[in-house]
Amino acid sequence: VAMFAYGTSECRRADLVTGPGNVYVAAAKRLLKGVIGIDSEAGPTEIGILADDTADPAFVAADLIAQAEHDANASCLLVTDSAPLLEAVDAELARQVPLTKHRERIRTALGQQSAAVLVENLDQGLEIVDEWAAEHLEVITRDARQWADRVRNAGAIFVGAFSPVSLGDYLAGSNHVLPTGGTARQSGGL
């Protein structure tokens, strides 16, 4: 990033550096902000899932795993009003994680900075996901569109059981330049 900011004999100075990176890339972009334009100080990836008892626990677990495998510092938040769903997702995680290539990274991410939250109702759950302002938010509920329409703070919103974040990562368009670390409260997504 410094090479792009200042240039070298082999690389002309750039005006702008964009795109994702690890914590070192984010730190470099932060240090060079003002010397060079940057898109954002994106941190480790994060996913929030607002779900009710209609959500398929195997899908929810797979979506949490898909984000956790990116980085040991990834954050995954499941918010639901269904205790049986929480139990079923835990069982699915216990079944699916050992089958993954990056199981240790996933275990670290899920064990250190991720959480599952049981709320009294989806209104309370919506307050939590809005406050957290995730980079990626999945809404997997009855009337998912209606709940998604009420979300105020998220980088990108994935609506319904068949709209995983990985769809945005690899098929529907670039979402690797979304606000992270709660900055979706003041920064727009794509």
Summary of the structure (lengths in Angstrom):
residues: 190
radius of gyration: 17.8
end to end distance: 23.4
largest distance: 61.4
contacts: 606
relative contact order: 0.16
helix: 43%
strand: 16%
